[in-house]
Amino acid sequence: MTARLFATYVTGTTDEYRLDVVTDPEPDNPQTVAYFTAADVDAATRQAARLLAAVDGPADRYGELYAHDGDGAAVYVDTIHLPA
């Protein structure tokens, strides 16, 4: 997978995360994109699960969690699944 750009103007940030909420089979067209900060990857994963549960949509949805690499790119971290 190629690195996607992280839409932020804060350079040097590595505690910023992005959750792409996906509700259909095509992950490149997320329903919602949420940016947030977290102390570490574990905290980001927990926050991503809460955000995923809060988004309106079908019962079966998932989120692609990305971390900011400090240079403007998004690095894949994990897939969070909210089962139906």
Backbone as XML, in Angstrom:
<?xml version="1.0"?>
<chain id="A" units="angstrom">
  <residue number="1" name="MET">
    <atom name="N" x="0.851" y="-1.166" z="0.000"/>
    <atom name="CA" x="0.000" y="0.000" z="0.000"/>
    <atom name="C" x="0.896" y="1.228" z="0.000"/>
  </residue>
  <residue number="2" name="THR">
    <atom name="N" x="0.547" y="2.194" z="-0.811"/>
    <atom name="CA" x="1.326" y="3.427" z="-0.847"/>
    <atom name="C" x="0.888" y="4.338" z="0.280"/>
  </residue>
  <residue number="3" name="ALA">
    <atom name="N" x="1.802" y="5.147" z="0.739"/>
    <atom name="CA" x="1.494" y="6.071" z="1.827"/>
    <atom name="C" x="0.607" y="7.184" z="1.303"/>
  </residue>
  <residue number="4" name="ARG">
    <atom name="N" x="-0.471" y="7.453" z="2.003"/>
    <atom name="CA" x="-1.357" y="8.554" z="1.643"/>
    <atom name="C" x="-0.896" y="9.797" z="2.366"/>
  </residue>
  <residue number="5" name="LEU">
    <atom name="N" x="-1.269" y="10.934" z="1.826"/>
    <atom name="CA" x="-0.931" y="12.192" z="2.488"/>
    <atom name="C" x="-1.797" y="12.370" z="3.721"/>
  </residue>
  <residue number="6" name="PHE">
    <atom name="N" x="-1.237" y="12.982" z="4.704"/>
    <atom name="CA" x="-1.938" y="13.286" z="5.946"/>
    <atom name="C" x="-2.322" y="14.753" z="5.857"/>
  </residue>
  <residue number="7" name="ALA">
    <atom name="N" x="-3.598" y="15.044" z="5.730"/>
    <atom name="CA" x="-4.068" y="16.410" z="5.491"/>
    <atom name="C" x="-3.956" y="17.251" z="6.756"/>
  </residue>
  <residue number="8" name="THR">
    <atom name="N" x="-2.773" y="17.698" z="7.026"/>
    <atom name="CA" x="-2.543" y="18.567" z="8.172"/>
    <atom name="C" x="-1.452" y="19.550" z="7.809"/>
  </residue>
  <residue number="9" name="TYR">
    <atom name="N" x="-1.457" y="20.655" z="8.453"/>
    <atom name="CA" x="-0.427" y="21.662" z="8.197"/>
    <atom name="C" x="0.590" y="21.721" z="9.327"/>
  </residue>
  <residue number="10" name="VAL">
    <atom name="N" x="0.487" y="20.798" z="10.264"/>
    <atom name="CA" x="1.408" y="20.750" z="11.395"/>
    <atom name="C" x="2.516" y="19.772" z="11.039"/>
  </residue>
  <residue number="11" name="THR">
    <atom name="N" x="3.709" y="20.273" z="10.801"/>
    <atom name="CA" x="4.811" y="19.384" z="10.470"/>
    <atom name="C" x="5.524" y="18.949" z="11.741"/>
  </residue>
  <residue number="12" name="GLY">
    <atom name="N" x="6.121" y="17.793" z="11.703"/>
    <atom name="CA" x="6.846" y="17.276" z="12.854"/>
    <atom name="C" x="5.958" y="16.626" z="13.893"/>
  </residue>
  <residue number="13" name="THR">
    <atom name="N" x="4.646" y="16.524" z="13.624"/>
    <atom name="CA" x="3.720" y="15.923" z="14.576"/>
    <atom name="C" x="3.699" y="14.419" z="14.385"/>
  </residue>
  <residue number="14" name="THR">
    <atom name="N" x="3.876" y="13.684" z="15.452"/>
    <atom name="CA" x="3.804" y="12.228" z="15.354"/>
    <atom name="C" x="2.775" y="11.637" z="16.315"/>
  </residue>
  <residue number="15" name="ASP">
    <atom name="N" x="2.052" y="12.484" z="17.044"/>
    <atom name="CA" x="1.015" y="11.969" z="17.940"/>
    <atom name="C" x="-0.376" y="12.223" z="17.361"/>
  </residue>
  <residue number="16" name="GLU">
    <atom name="N" x="-0.450" y="12.534" z="16.084"/>
    <atom name="CA" x="-1.713" y="12.792" z="15.409"/>
    <atom name="C" x="-2.110" y="11.550" z="14.614"/>
  </residue>
  <residue number="17" name="TYR">
    <atom name="N" x="-3.407" y="11.233" z="14.657"/>
    <atom name="CA" x="-3.922" y="10.040" z="13.998"/>
    <atom name="C" x="-5.114" y="10.402" z="13.140"/>
  </residue>
  <residue number="18" name="ARG">
    <atom name="N" x="-5.393" y="9.535" z="12.166"/>
    <atom name="CA" x="-6.550" y="9.728" z="11.289"/>
    <atom name="C" x="-7.301" y="8.414" z="11.211"/>
  </residue>
  <residue number="19" name="LEU">
    <atom name="N" x="-8.624" y="8.499" z="11.321"/>
    <atom name="CA" x="-9.478" y="7.329" z="11.182"/>
    <atom name="C" x="-10.360" y="7.536" z="9.960"/>
  </residue>
  <residue number="20" name="ASP">
    <atom name="N" x="-10.210" y="6.669" z="8.964"/>
    <atom name="CA" x="-11.080" y="6.672" z="7.788"/>
    <atom name="C" x="-12.176" y="5.651" z="8.038"/>
  </residue>
  <residue number="21" name="VAL">
    <atom name="N" x="-13.424" y="6.111" z="8.211"/>
    <atom name="CA" x="-14.550" y="5.213" z="8.471"/>
    <atom name="C" x="-15.091" y="4.737" z="7.128"/>
  </residue>
  <residue number="22" name="VAL">
    <atom name="N" x="-15.082" y="3.426" z="6.952"/>
    <atom name="CA" x="-15.475" y="2.818" z="5.684"/>
    <atom name="C" x="-16.755" y="2.012" z="5.887"/>
  </residue>
  <residue number="23" name="THR">
    <atom name="N" x="-17.742" y="2.250" z="5.011"/>
    <atom name="CA" x="-19.013" y="1.540" z="5.120"/>
    <atom name="C" x="-19.334" y="0.743" z="3.865"/>
  </residue>
  <residue number="24" name="ASP">
    <atom name="N" x="-18.445" y="0.733" z="2.899"/>
    <atom name="CA" x="-18.641" y="-0.090" z="1.709"/>
    <atom name="C" x="-17.327" y="-0.792" z="1.376"/>
  </residue>
  <residue number="25" name="PRO">
    <atom name="N" x="-17.340" y="-1.690" z="0.421"/>
    <atom name="CA" x="-16.124" y="-2.469" z="0.144"/>
    <atom name="C" x="-14.939" y="-1.651" z="-0.376"/>
  </residue>
  <residue number="26" name="GLU">
    <atom name="N" x="-15.135" y="-0.434" z="-0.818"/>
    <atom name="CA" x="-14.066" y="0.376" z="-1.386"/>
    <atom name="C" x="-13.436" y="1.262" z="-0.307"/>
  </residue>
  <residue number="27" name="PRO">
    <atom name="N" x="-12.256" y="0.910" z="0.208"/>
    <atom name="CA" x="-11.655" y="1.677" z="1.310"/>
    <atom name="C" x="-11.145" y="3.054" z="0.907"/>
  </residue>
  <residue number="28" name="ASP">
    <atom name="N" x="-11.019" y="3.321" z="-0.389"/>
    <atom name="CA" x="-10.528" y="4.632" z="-0.818"/>
    <atom name="C" x="-11.607" y="5.704" z="-0.824"/>
  </residue>
  <residue number="29" name="ASN">
    <atom name="N" x="-12.840" y="5.332" z="-0.471"/>
    <atom name="CA" x="-13.943" y="6.286" z="-0.391"/>
    <atom name="C" x="-14.557" y="6.247" z="0.997"/>
  </residue>
  <residue number="30" name="PRO">
    <atom name="N" x="-13.850" y="6.770" z="1.999"/>
    <atom name="CA" x="-14.398" y="6.704" z="3.360"/>
    <atom name="C" x="-15.641" y="7.577" z="3.513"/>
  </residue>
  <residue number="31" name="GLN">
    <atom name="N" x="-16.548" y="7.140" z="4.366"/>
    <atom name="CA" x="-17.754" y="7.909" z="4.674"/>
    <atom name="C" x="-17.389" y="9.138" z="5.497"/>
  </residue>
  <residue number="32" name="THR">
    <atom name="N" x="-16.485" y="8.948" z="6.439"/>
    <atom name="CA" x="-16.069" y="10.001" z="7.357"/>
    <atom name="C" x="-14.572" y="9.873" z="7.614"/>
  </residue>
  <residue number="33" name="VAL">
    <atom name="N" x="-13.916" y="11.014" z="7.788"/>
    <atom name="CA" x="-12.511" y="11.031" z="8.163"/>
    <atom name="C" x="-12.402" y="11.859" z="9.446"/>
  </residue>
  <residue number="34" name="ALA">
    <atom name="N" x="-11.815" y="11.267" z="10.475"/>
    <atom name="CA" x="-11.664" y="11.950" z="11.764"/>
    <atom name="C" x="-10.182" y="12.058" z="12.114"/>
  </residue>
  <residue number="35" name="TYR">
    <atom name="N" x="-9.755" y="13.249" z="12.493"/>
    <atom name="CA" x="-8.383" y="13.485" z="12.957"/>
    <atom name="C" x="-8.409" y="13.671" z="14.462"/>
  </residue>
  <residue number="36" name="PHE">
    <atom name="N" x="-7.419" y="13.110" z="15.152"/>
    <atom name="CA" x="-7.344" y="13.265" z="16.597"/>
    <atom name="C" x="-5.912" y="13.022" z="17.048"/>
  </residue>
  <residue number="37" name="THR">
    <atom name="N" x="-5.626" y="13.405" z="18.283"/>
    <atom name="CA" x="-4.308" y="13.143" z="18.856"/>
    <atom name="C" x="-4.458" y="12.107" z="19.960"/>
  </residue>
  <residue number="38" name="ALA">
    <atom name="N" x="-3.380" y="11.385" z="20.204"/>
    <atom name="CA" x="-3.354" y="10.378" z="21.262"/>
    <atom name="C" x="-1.923" y="10.239" z="21.762"/>
  </residue>
  <residue number="39" name="ALA">
    <atom name="N" x="-1.792" y="9.784" z="22.994"/>
    <atom name="CA" x="-0.472" y="9.653" z="23.621"/>
    <atom name="C" x="0.373" y="8.568" z="22.974"/>
  </residue>
  <residue number="40" name="ASP">
    <atom name="N" x="-0.273" y="7.483" z="22.513"/>
    <atom name="CA" x="0.455" y="6.380" z="21.892"/>
    <atom name="C" x="-0.506" y="5.581" z="21.021"/>
  </residue>
  <residue number="41" name="VAL">
    <atom name="N" x="-0.004" y="4.533" z="20.401"/>
    <atom name="CA" x="-0.816" y="3.734" z="19.481"/>
    <atom name="C" x="-1.956" y="3.030" z="20.206"/>
  </residue>
  <residue number="42" name="ASP">
    <atom name="N" x="-1.720" y="2.523" z="21.406"/>
    <atom name="CA" x="-2.794" y="1.859" z="22.152"/>
    <atom name="C" x="-3.941" y="2.812" z="22.442"/>
  </residue>
  <residue number="43" name="ALA">
    <atom name="N" x="-3.612" y="4.010" z="22.883"/>
    <atom name="CA" x="-4.645" y="5.012" z="23.156"/>
    <atom name="C" x="-5.356" y="5.409" z="21.863"/>
  </residue>
  <residue number="44" name="ALA">
    <atom name="N" x="-4.622" y="5.508" z="20.770"/>
    <atom name="CA" x="-5.221" y="5.856" z="19.477"/>
    <atom name="C" x="-6.187" y="4.768" z="19.016"/>
  </residue>
  <residue number="45" name="THR">
    <atom name="N" x="-5.823" y="3.519" z="19.241"/>
    <atom name="CA" x="-6.695" y="2.405" z="18.849"/>
    <atom name="C" x="-7.987" y="2.424" z="19.653"/>
  </residue>
  <residue number="46" name="ARG">
    <atom name="N" x="-7.893" y="2.687" z="20.940"/>
    <atom name="CA" x="-9.098" y="2.773" z="21.785"/>
    <atom name="C" x="-9.981" y="3.947" z="21.356"/>
  </residue>
  <residue number="47" name="GLN">
    <atom name="N" x="-9.368" y="5.092" z="21.085"/>
    <atom name="CA" x="-10.135" y="6.262" z="20.644"/>
    <atom name="C" x="-10.773" y="6.008" z="19.285"/>
  </residue>
  <residue number="48" name="ALA">
    <atom name="N" x="-10.052" y="5.346" z="18.395"/>
    <atom name="CA" x="-10.595" y="5.035" z="17.068"/>
    <atom name="C" x="-11.829" y="4.145" z="17.181"/>
  </residue>
  <residue number="49" name="ALA">
    <atom name="N" x="-11.801" y="3.178" z="18.088"/>
    <atom name="CA" x="-12.966" y="2.308" z="18.289"/>
    <atom name="C" x="-14.163" y="3.109" z="18.784"/>
  </residue>
  <residue number="50" name="ARG">
    <atom name="N" x="-13.929" y="4.062" z="19.682"/>
    <atom name="CA" x="-15.022" y="4.913" z="20.169"/>
    <atom name="C" x="-15.573" y="5.796" z="19.051"/>
  </residue>
  <residue number="51" name="LEU">
    <atom name="N" x="-14.690" y="6.364" z="18.241"/>
    <atom name="CA" x="-15.136" y="7.195" z="17.116"/>
    <atom name="C" x="-15.921" y="6.374" z="16.103"/>
  </residue>
  <residue number="52" name="LEU">
    <atom name="N" x="-15.450" y="5.189" z="15.827"/>
    <atom name="CA" x="-16.139" y="4.316" z="14.882"/>
    <atom name="C" x="-17.549" y="3.992" z="15.362"/>
  </residue>
  <residue number="53" name="ALA">
    <atom name="N" x="-17.700" y="3.724" z="16.642"/>
    <atom name="CA" x="-19.013" y="3.419" z="17.206"/>
    <atom name="C" x="-19.938" y="4.633" z="17.172"/>
  </residue>
  <residue number="54" name="ALA">
    <atom name="N" x="-19.382" y="5.843" z="17.206"/>
    <atom name="CA" x="-20.190" y="7.062" z="17.253"/>
    <atom name="C" x="-20.666" y="7.535" z="15.884"/>
  </residue>
  <residue number="55" name="VAL">
    <atom name="N" x="-20.072" y="7.042" z="14.829"/>
    <atom name="CA" x="-20.433" y="7.487" z="13.478"/>
    <atom name="C" x="-21.711" y="6.790" z="13.042"/>
  </residue>
  <residue number="56" name="ASP">
    <atom name="N" x="-22.651" y="7.565" z="12.482"/>
    <atom name="CA" x="-23.870" y="6.981" z="11.932"/>
    <atom name="C" x="-23.519" y="6.189" z="10.681"/>
  </residue>
  <residue number="57" name="GLY">
    <atom name="N" x="-24.175" y="5.068" z="10.518"/>
    <atom name="CA" x="-23.937" y="4.246" z="9.342"/>
    <atom name="C" x="-24.440" y="2.845" z="9.562"/>
  </residue>
  <residue number="58" name="PRO">
    <atom name="N" x="-24.141" y="1.983" z="8.623"/>
    <atom name="CA" x="-24.583" y="0.600" z="8.768"/>
    <atom name="C" x="-23.935" y="-0.067" z="9.980"/>
  </residue>
  <residue number="59" name="ALA">
    <atom name="N" x="-24.576" y="-1.094" z="10.468"/>
    <atom name="CA" x="-24.075" y="-1.771" z="11.667"/>
    <atom name="C" x="-22.696" y="-2.377" z="11.443"/>
  </residue>
  <residue number="60" name="ASP">
    <atom name="N" x="-22.451" y="-2.876" z="10.250"/>
    <atom name="CA" x="-21.168" y="-3.509" z="9.942"/>
    <atom name="C" x="-20.280" y="-2.484" z="9.233"/>
  </residue>
  <residue number="61" name="ARG">
    <atom name="N" x="-19.332" y="-1.909" z="9.974"/>
    <atom name="CA" x="-18.424" y="-0.923" z="9.386"/>
    <atom name="C" x="-17.044" y="-1.079" z="10.017"/>
  </residue>
  <residue number="62" name="TYR">
    <atom name="N" x="-16.068" y="-0.500" z="9.359"/>
    <atom name="CA" x="-14.713" y="-0.576" z="9.891"/>
    <atom name="C" x="-13.992" y="0.735" z="9.645"/>
  </residue>
  <residue number="63" name="GLY">
    <atom name="N" x="-12.894" y="0.896" z="10.342"/>
    <atom name="CA" x="-12.089" y="2.095" z="10.193"/>
    <atom name="C" x="-10.639" y="1.739" z="9.942"/>
  </residue>
  <residue number="64" name="GLU">
    <atom name="N" x="-10.025" y="2.473" z="9.055"/>
    <atom name="CA" x="-8.595" y="2.337" z="8.789"/>
    <atom name="C" x="-7.895" y="3.412" z="9.613"/>
  </residue>
  <residue number="65" name="LEU">
    <atom name="N" x="-7.036" y="2.995" z="10.530"/>
    <atom name="CA" x="-6.333" y="3.922" z="11.406"/>
    <atom name="C" x="-4.949" y="4.209" z="10.835"/>
  </residue>
  <residue number="66" name="TYR">
    <atom name="N" x="-4.622" y="5.501" z="10.712"/>
    <atom name="CA" x="-3.329" y="5.944" z="10.203"/>
    <atom name="C" x="-2.671" y="6.862" z="11.219"/>
  </residue>
  <residue number="67" name="ALA">
    <atom name="N" x="-1.361" y="6.863" z="11.233"/>
    <atom name="CA" x="-0.586" y="7.766" z="12.084"/>
    <atom name="C" x="0.158" y="8.748" z="11.199"/>
  </residue>
  <residue number="68" name="HIS">
    <atom name="N" x="0.355" y="9.945" z="11.699"/>
    <atom name="CA" x="1.132" y="10.968" z="11.004"/>
    <atom name="C" x="2.601" y="10.628" z="11.188"/>
  </residue>
  <residue number="69" name="ASP">
    <atom name="N" x="3.361" y="10.614" z="10.090"/>
    <atom name="CA" x="4.775" y="10.224" z="10.191"/>
    <atom name="C" x="5.705" y="11.384" z="10.504"/>
  </residue>
  <residue number="70" name="GLY">
    <atom name="N" x="5.162" y="12.589" z="10.649"/>
    <atom name="CA" x="5.988" y="13.758" z="10.940"/>
    <atom name="C" x="6.436" y="14.511" z="9.702"/>
  </residue>
  <residue number="71" name="ASP">
    <atom name="N" x="6.259" y="13.894" z="8.527"/>
    <atom name="CA" x="6.659" y="14.528" z="7.275"/>
    <atom name="C" x="5.496" y="14.733" z="6.313"/>
  </residue>
  <residue number="72" name="GLY">
    <atom name="N" x="4.274" y="14.574" z="6.785"/>
    <atom name="CA" x="3.112" y="14.818" z="5.948"/>
    <atom name="C" x="2.483" y="13.581" z="5.345"/>
  </residue>
  <residue number="73" name="ALA">
    <atom name="N" x="2.994" y="12.400" z="5.658"/>
    <atom name="CA" x="2.417" y="11.166" z="5.126"/>
    <atom name="C" x="1.645" y="10.426" z="6.219"/>
  </residue>
  <residue number="74" name="ALA">
    <atom name="N" x="0.659" y="9.662" z="5.776"/>
    <atom name="CA" x="-0.128" y="8.827" z="6.678"/>
    <atom name="C" x="0.394" y="7.403" z="6.603"/>
  </residue>
  <residue number="75" name="VAL">
    <atom name="N" x="0.724" y="6.831" z="7.750"/>
    <atom name="CA" x="1.244" y="5.474" z="7.820"/>
    <atom name="C" x="0.163" y="4.581" z="8.424"/>
  </residue>
  <residue number="76" name="TYR">
    <atom name="N" x="-0.173" y="3.506" z="7.720"/>
    <atom name="CA" x="-1.199" y="2.584" z="8.196"/>
    <atom name="C" x="-0.797" y="1.995" z="9.547"/>
  </residue>
  <residue number="77" name="VAL">
    <atom name="N" x="-1.763" y="1.963" z="10.485"/>
    <atom name="CA" x="-1.539" y="1.393" z="11.819"/>
    <atom name="C" x="-2.341" y="0.123" z="12.015"/>
  </residue>
  <residue number="78" name="ASP">
    <atom name="N" x="-3.664" y="0.194" z="11.784"/>
    <atom name="CA" x="-4.521" y="-0.937" z="12.090"/>
    <atom name="C" x="-5.879" y="-0.749" z="11.440"/>
  </residue>
  <residue number="79" name="THR">
    <atom name="N" x="-6.627" y="-1.843" z="11.360"/>
    <atom name="CA" x="-8.034" y="-1.807" z="10.936"/>
    <atom name="C" x="-8.879" y="-2.117" z="12.159"/>
  </residue>
  <residue number="80" name="ILE">
    <atom name="N" x="-9.808" y="-1.222" z="12.444"/>
    <atom name="CA" x="-10.721" y="-1.394" z="13.574"/>
    <atom name="C" x="-12.065" y="-1.817" z="12.988"/>
  </residue>
  <residue number="81" name="HIS">
    <atom name="N" x="-12.608" y="-2.946" z="13.418"/>
    <atom name="CA" x="-13.868" y="-3.455" z="12.864"/>
    <atom name="C" x="-14.958" y="-3.388" z="13.922"/>
  </residue>
  <residue number="82" name="LEU">
    <atom name="N" x="-16.101" y="-2.875" z="13.527"/>
    <atom name="CA" x="-17.276" y="-2.840" z="14.387"/>
    <atom name="C" x="-18.267" y="-3.834" z="13.797"/>
  </residue>
  <residue number="83" name="PRO">
    <atom name="N" x="-18.311" y="-5.053" z="14.302"/>
    <atom name="CA" x="-19.174" y="-6.073" z="13.695"/>
    <atom name="C" x="-20.651" y="-5.769" z="13.881"/>
  </residue>
  <residue number="84" name="ALA">
    <atom name="N" x="-21.433" y="-6.298" z="12.966"/>
    <atom name="CA" x="-22.895" y="-6.088" z="13.014"/>
    <atom name="C" x="-23.505" y="-6.797" z="14.190"/>
  </residue>
</chain>
